[in-house]
């Protein structure tokens, strides 16, 4: 931090834009339904971690970073407690 006191993450920059656009935008509406369909096609809904990843990203993109990280950590904790994680 001392070497570069003005360093910021890309998402902390005021002009940051998501590469895929906002979730509820024409571009987002092309990405998220397809991502969900690919997940279901490839996993038959048998991998809760993959579903949690998609859910946390989808929800997190609509929130400020601090809240998005809280959402992600809750999904992670839920997966850690799942029966699949015990195997």
DSSP file (Angstrom, degrees, kcal/mol; ACC not computed):
  #  RESIDUE AA STRUCTURE BP1 BP2  ACC     N-H-->O    O-->H-N    N-H-->O    O-->H-N    TCO  KAPPA ALPHA  PHI   PSI    X-CA   Y-CA   Z-CA
    1    1 A X              0   0    0      0, 0.0     6,-0.2     0, 0.0     3,-0.1   0.000 360.0 360.0 360.0 -36.3    0.0    0.0    0.0
    2    2 A X    >   +     0   0    0      1,-0.2     3,-0.5     2,-0.1     0, 0.0   0.859 360.0  55.1 -66.9 -33.2    2.9    2.4    0.7
    3    3 A X  T 3  S+     0   0    0      1,-0.3    -1,-0.2     2,-0.1     2,-0.2   0.833 127.6  16.6 -69.6 -31.2    4.4    1.8   -2.7
    4    4 A X  T >   +     0   0    0     -3,-0.1     3,-2.0     1,-0.1    -1,-0.3  -0.655  67.6 176.1-141.9  81.2    1.1    2.8   -4.4
    5    5 A X  T <  S+     0   0    0     -3,-0.5    -1,-0.1     1,-0.3    -3,-0.1   0.707  81.6  55.2 -64.8 -19.6   -1.2    4.7   -2.1
    6    6 A X  T 3  S+     0   0    0      2,-0.0    -1,-0.3    -5,-0.0     2,-0.1   0.295  77.7 133.5 -94.3  10.8   -3.8    5.3   -4.8
    7    7 A X    <   +     0   0    0     -3,-2.0     2,-0.3    -6,-0.2    -3,-0.0  -0.382  28.1 170.9 -66.7 135.3   -4.1    1.6   -5.7
    8    8 A X        -     0   0    0     -2,-0.1     2,-0.1     0, 0.0     5,-0.1  -0.980  37.0-106.5-140.5 151.8   -7.7    0.4   -6.1
    9    9 A X    >>  -     0   0    0     -2,-0.3     3,-1.6     1,-0.1     4,-0.5  -0.443  40.0-109.6 -70.2 154.2   -9.3   -2.8   -7.3
   10   10 A X  G >4 S+     0   0    0      1,-0.3     3,-1.3     2,-0.2     6,-0.1   0.879 119.1  54.3 -55.3 -39.3  -11.0   -2.4  -10.7
   11   11 A X  G 34 S+     0   0    0      1,-0.3    -1,-0.3     4,-0.1    54,-0.1   0.629 101.0  60.7 -73.7 -11.3  -14.5   -2.6   -9.2
   12   12 A X  G <4 S+     0   0    0     -3,-1.6    -1,-0.3     3,-0.0     2,-0.2   0.563  81.7 101.4 -87.8  -9.6  -13.6    0.2   -6.8
   13   13 A X  S X< S-     0   0    0     -3,-1.3     3,-1.7    -4,-0.5    -3,-0.0  -0.538  78.6-129.8 -73.0 138.7  -13.0    2.6   -9.7
   14   14 A X  T 3  S+     0   0    0      1,-0.3    -1,-0.1    -2,-0.2    -3,-0.0   0.776 106.3  49.0 -62.6 -26.0  -16.0    4.9  -10.3
   15   15 A X  T 3  S+     0   0    0     -5,-0.1    -1,-0.3     2,-0.1     2,-0.1   0.233  80.5 135.4 -99.2  15.2  -16.1    4.1  -14.1
   16   16 A X    <   -     0   0    0     -3,-1.7     2,-0.4    -6,-0.1    -5,-0.1  -0.398  31.8-172.6 -66.8 135.9  -16.0    0.3  -13.7
   17   17 A X        -     0   0    0     -2,-0.1     2,-0.1     4,-0.0    -2,-0.1  -0.990  29.5-109.2-128.5 139.4  -18.4   -1.6  -15.8
   18   18 A X    >   -     0   0    0     -2,-0.4     3,-1.4     1,-0.1     4,-0.1  -0.418  23.7-130.7 -63.6 137.6  -19.1   -5.3  -15.6
   19   19 A X  T 3  S+     0   0    0      1,-0.3    -1,-0.1    -2,-0.1     3,-0.1   0.849 109.7  41.3 -58.9 -33.2  -17.7   -7.2  -18.7
   20   20 A X  T 3  S-     0   0    0      1,-0.3    -1,-0.3     8,-0.0    11,-0.2   0.384 115.3-119.7 -94.6   4.4  -21.1   -8.9  -19.1
   21   21 A X    <   -     0   0    0     -3,-1.4    -1,-0.3     6,-0.1     4,-0.1  -0.164  54.9 -33.3  79.8 176.4  -23.2   -5.8  -18.4
   22   22 A X    >   -     0   0    0      1,-0.1     3,-0.7     2,-0.1     6,-0.6  -0.282  60.8-114.8 -66.4 155.6  -25.7   -5.6  -15.6
   23   23 A X  T 3  S+     0   0    0      1,-0.3     2,-1.2    38,-0.2     9,-0.2   0.932 114.1  46.6 -58.9 -48.3  -27.6   -8.7  -14.6
   24   24 A X  T 3  S+     0   0    0      4,-0.1    -1,-0.3     5,-0.1     2,-0.3  -0.519  94.8  99.7 -97.5  66.9  -30.9   -7.3  -15.7
   25   25 A X  S <> S-     0   0    0     -2,-1.2     4,-2.7    -3,-0.7     5,-0.2  -0.877  90.3 -96.6-136.4 168.1  -29.8   -5.9  -19.1
   26   26 A X  H  > S+     0   0    0     -2,-0.3     4,-0.6     1,-0.2    -1,-0.1   0.902 127.1  45.5 -55.9 -40.7  -30.1   -7.3  -22.6
   27   27 A X  H >> S+     0   0    0      1,-0.2     4,-1.4     2,-0.2     3,-1.1   0.932 112.6  50.2 -68.3 -44.6  -26.6   -8.7  -22.4
   28   28 A X  H 3> S+     0   0    0     -6,-0.6     4,-2.6     1,-0.3     5,-0.3   0.861 105.2  57.4 -60.6 -36.3  -27.2  -10.2  -18.9
   29   29 A X  H 3< S+     0   0    0     -4,-2.7     4,-0.3     1,-0.2    -1,-0.3   0.670 106.9  49.6 -71.4 -15.3  -30.4  -11.8  -20.1
   30   30 A X  H << S+     0   0    0     -3,-1.1     4,-0.5    -4,-0.6    -1,-0.2   0.773 116.6  41.2 -86.1 -29.7  -28.4  -13.6  -22.8
   31   31 A X  H  X S+     0   0    0     -4,-1.4     4,-2.6   -11,-0.2    -2,-0.2   0.941 110.4  49.2 -85.0 -51.2  -25.8  -14.8  -20.3
   32   32 A X  H  X S+     0   0    0     -4,-2.6     4,-2.3     1,-0.2     5,-0.2   0.895 110.2  46.7 -69.1 -44.0  -27.6  -15.9  -17.1
   33   33 A X  H  > S+     0   0    0     -4,-0.3     4,-2.3    -5,-0.3    -1,-0.2   0.912 115.8  48.4 -61.7 -37.8  -30.3  -18.1  -18.6
   34   34 A X  H  > S+     0   0    0     -4,-0.5     4,-2.7     2,-0.2    -2,-0.2   0.910 109.8  51.5 -66.6 -41.5  -27.7  -19.8  -20.7
   35   35 A X  H  X S+     0   0    0     -4,-2.6     4,-2.3     1,-0.2    -2,-0.2   0.910 111.3  47.8 -61.5 -42.0  -25.4  -20.3  -17.8
   36   36 A X  H  X S+     0   0    0     -4,-2.3     4,-2.4     2,-0.2    -1,-0.2   0.911 112.0  49.5 -65.1 -42.5  -28.2  -21.9  -15.8
   37   37 A X  H  X S+     0   0    0     -4,-2.3     4,-2.6     2,-0.2    -2,-0.2   0.907 111.2  48.9 -63.8 -41.8  -29.1  -24.2  -18.7
   38   38 A X  H  X S+     0   0    0     -4,-2.7     4,-2.6     2,-0.2     5,-0.2   0.914 109.9  52.4 -64.8 -42.1  -25.5  -25.3  -19.1
   39   39 A X  H  X S+     0   0    0     -4,-2.3     4,-2.3    -5,-0.2     6,-0.4   0.948 113.1  43.7 -57.1 -49.2  -25.2  -26.0  -15.4
   40   40 A X  H  X S+     0   0    0     -4,-2.4     4,-2.0     1,-0.2    -2,-0.2   0.890 113.9  50.6 -66.3 -38.8  -28.3  -28.2  -15.5
   41   41 A X  H  < S+     0   0    0     -4,-2.6    -1,-0.2     1,-0.2    -2,-0.2   0.907 117.5  38.9 -64.4 -41.6  -27.3  -29.9  -18.7
   42   42 A X  H  < S+     0   0    0     -4,-2.6    -2,-0.2    -5,-0.2    -1,-0.2   0.790 130.1  25.7 -82.0 -28.5  -23.8  -30.7  -17.4
   43   43 A X  H >< S-     0   0    0     -4,-2.3     3,-1.8    -5,-0.2    -3,-0.2   0.555  84.8-134.8-114.3 -10.6  -24.6  -31.6  -13.8
   44   44 A X  T 3< S-     0   0    0     -4,-2.0    -4,-0.2    -5,-0.3    -3,-0.1   0.807  71.5 -69.9  53.3  29.3  -28.2  -32.8  -13.8
   45   45 A X  T 3  S+     0   0    0     -6,-0.4    -1,-0.3    -5,-0.1    -5,-0.1   0.767 110.5 122.0  61.3  29.9  -28.5  -30.5  -10.7
   46   46 A X    <   +     0   0    0     -3,-1.8     2,-0.6     1,-0.2    -2,-0.1   0.379  53.8  71.4-100.6   2.2  -26.4  -33.0   -8.7
   47   47 A X     >  -     0   0    0      1,-0.1     4,-1.7     2,-0.0     3,-0.5  -0.827  54.5-177.7-122.9  92.1  -23.6  -30.5   -7.7
   48   48 A X  H  > S+     0   0    0     -2,-0.6     4,-2.5     1,-0.2     5,-0.2   0.785  81.0  61.1 -63.2 -26.8  -24.7  -28.0   -5.2
   49   49 A X  H  > S+     0   0    0      2,-0.2     4,-2.2     1,-0.2    -1,-0.2   0.924 104.5  48.0 -66.2 -42.0  -21.4  -26.2   -5.1
   50   50 A X  H  > S+     0   0    0     -3,-0.5     4,-2.1     1,-0.2    -1,-0.2   0.905 113.0  48.6 -63.6 -40.5  -21.7  -25.3   -8.8
   51   51 A X  H  X S+     0   0    0     -4,-1.7     4,-2.5     1,-0.2    -1,-0.2   0.897 110.3  51.6 -65.3 -39.7  -25.2  -24.1   -8.3
   52   52 A X  H  X S+     0   0    0     -4,-2.5     4,-2.9     2,-0.2     5,-0.2   0.874 107.6  53.1 -65.0 -37.2  -24.1  -22.0   -5.3
   53   53 A X  H  X S+     0   0    0     -4,-2.2     4,-2.3     2,-0.2     5,-0.2   0.954 111.1  45.2 -62.4 -49.5  -21.3  -20.4   -7.3
   54   54 A X  H  X S+     0   0    0     -4,-2.1     4,-2.7     1,-0.2    -2,-0.2   0.923 115.4  48.1 -60.0 -43.6  -23.8  -19.4  -10.0
   55   55 A X  H  X S+     0   0    0     -4,-2.5     4,-2.8     1,-0.2     5,-0.3   0.918 111.6  48.5 -64.6 -43.7  -26.2  -18.1   -7.4
   56   56 A X  H  X S+     0   0    0     -4,-2.9     4,-2.6     2,-0.2    -1,-0.2   0.884 114.3  46.0 -68.0 -35.9  -23.6  -16.1   -5.5
   57   57 A X  H  X S+     0   0    0     -4,-2.3     4,-2.2    -5,-0.2    -2,-0.2   0.940 113.5  49.3 -68.7 -45.9  -22.2  -14.5   -8.6
   58   58 A X  H  < S+     0   0    0     -4,-2.7     4,-0.3    -5,-0.2    -2,-0.2   0.937 119.5  37.5 -57.9 -48.4  -25.7  -13.7   -9.9
   59   59 A X  H >< S+     0   0    0     -4,-2.8     3,-1.4    -5,-0.2    -1,-0.2   0.908 114.8  54.8 -70.4 -41.9  -26.8  -12.2   -6.6
   60   60 A X  H >< S+     0   0    0     -4,-2.6     3,-1.7    -5,-0.3    -2,-0.2   0.817  97.1  63.6 -64.6 -31.9  -23.4  -10.6   -5.9
   61   61 A X  T 3< S+     0   0    0     -4,-2.2    -1,-0.3     1,-0.3   -38,-0.2   0.680 101.9  52.7 -66.3 -14.9  -23.3   -8.7   -9.2
   62   62 A X  T <  S+     0   0    0     -3,-1.4    -1,-0.3    -4,-0.3     2,-0.3   0.393 106.3  64.4 -98.3   2.0  -26.4   -6.8   -8.0
   63   63 A X  S <  S-     0   0    0     -3,-1.7     2,-0.0    -4,-0.2     0, 0.0  -0.779  92.2 -90.1-122.7 162.5  -24.8   -5.7   -4.7
   64   64 A X     >  -     0   0    0     -2,-0.3     4,-2.6     1,-0.1     3,-0.3  -0.377  52.0-102.7 -63.6 156.3  -22.0   -3.5   -3.4
   65   65 A X  H  > S+     0   0    0      1,-0.2     4,-2.4     2,-0.2     5,-0.2   0.860 118.7  53.2 -55.2 -43.8  -18.8   -5.6   -3.0
   66   66 A X  H  > S+     0   0    0      1,-0.2     4,-1.4     2,-0.2    -1,-0.2   0.916 113.8  42.3 -61.7 -43.4  -19.0   -5.9    0.8
   67   67 A X  H  > S+     0   0    0     -3,-0.3     4,-2.3     2,-0.2    -1,-0.2   0.876 111.5  55.9 -69.6 -36.8  -22.5   -7.3    0.7
   68   68 A X  H  X S+     0   0    0     -4,-2.6     4,-2.4     1,-0.2    -2,-0.2   0.895 106.3  50.6 -62.3 -39.7  -21.6   -9.5   -2.3
   69   69 A X  H  X S+     0   0    0     -4,-2.4     4,-2.3    -5,-0.2    -1,-0.2   0.854 108.3  52.6 -66.6 -34.1  -18.8  -11.1   -0.3
   70   70 A X  H  X S+     0   0    0     -4,-1.4     4,-1.8     2,-0.2    -2,-0.2   0.906 109.4  49.1 -66.4 -41.1  -21.2  -11.7    2.6
   71   71 A X  H  X S+     0   0    0     -4,-2.3     4,-2.1     1,-0.2    -2,-0.2   0.934 111.6  49.6 -61.5 -46.1  -23.6  -13.5    0.2
   72   72 A X  H  X S+     0   0    0     -4,-2.4     4,-2.4     1,-0.2    -2,-0.2   0.906 109.3  51.1 -60.6 -42.6  -20.7  -15.6   -1.2
   73   73 A X  H  X S+     0   0    0     -4,-2.3     4,-2.4     1,-0.2    -1,-0.2   0.850 108.3  52.6 -66.7 -32.8  -19.6  -16.5    2.3
   74   74 A X  H  X S+     0   0    0     -4,-1.8     4,-2.1     2,-0.2    -1,-0.2   0.912 110.0  47.3 -68.8 -41.8  -23.1  -17.7    3.3
   75   75 A X  H  X S+     0   0    0     -4,-2.1     4,-2.2     2,-0.2    -2,-0.2   0.919 112.2  51.3 -62.3 -41.8  -23.3  -19.9    0.2
   76   76 A X  H  X S+     0   0    0     -4,-2.4     4,-2.3     1,-0.2    -2,-0.2   0.920 109.9  48.7 -61.6 -44.9  -19.9  -21.3    1.0
   77   77 A X  H  X S+     0   0    0     -4,-2.4     4,-1.4     1,-0.2    -1,-0.2   0.886 109.8  52.7 -63.2 -38.4  -20.9  -22.1    4.6
   78   78 A X  H  < S+     0   0    0     -4,-2.1     4,-0.3     1,-0.2    -1,-0.2   0.911 109.9  48.1 -63.8 -41.2  -24.0  -23.8    3.4
   79   79 A X  H >< S+     0   0    0     -4,-2.2     3,-1.5     1,-0.2     6,-0.4   0.896 106.6  57.0 -66.5 -39.8  -22.0  -26.0    1.0
   80   80 A X  H 3< S+     0   0    0     -4,-2.3    -1,-0.2     1,-0.3    -2,-0.2   0.830 109.3  46.7 -59.9 -31.4  -19.5  -26.9    3.8
   81   81 A X  T 3< S+     0   0    0     -4,-1.4    -1,-0.3    -3,-0.2    -2,-0.2   0.438  91.7 110.9 -89.6   0.0  -22.4  -28.2    5.9
   82   82 A X  S <> S-     0   0    0     -3,-1.5     4,-0.7    -4,-0.3     3,-0.4  -0.303  78.2-119.4 -77.6 160.0  -24.0  -30.2    3.0
   83   83 A X  T  4 S+     0   0    0      1,-0.2     4,-0.5     2,-0.2     3,-0.5   0.812 113.4  60.4 -66.0 -29.8  -24.1  -34.0    2.9
   84   84 A X  T >4 S+     0   0    0      1,-0.2     3,-0.9     2,-0.2    -1,-0.2   0.849  99.5  55.6 -66.7 -33.3  -22.1  -33.8   -0.4
   85   85 A X  T 34 S+     0   0    0     -6,-0.4    -1,-0.2    -3,-0.4    -2,-0.2   0.744  99.8  60.8 -71.4 -22.5  -19.2  -32.1    1.4
   86   86 A X  T 3<        0   0    0     -4,-0.7    -1,-0.2    -3,-0.5    -2,-0.2   0.660 360.0 360.0 -78.0 -15.2  -19.0  -35.0    4.0
   87   87 A X    <         0   0    0     -3,-0.9    -1,-0.2    -4,-0.5    -2,-0.1   0.473 360.0 360.0 -79.0 360.0  -18.2  -37.5    1.3
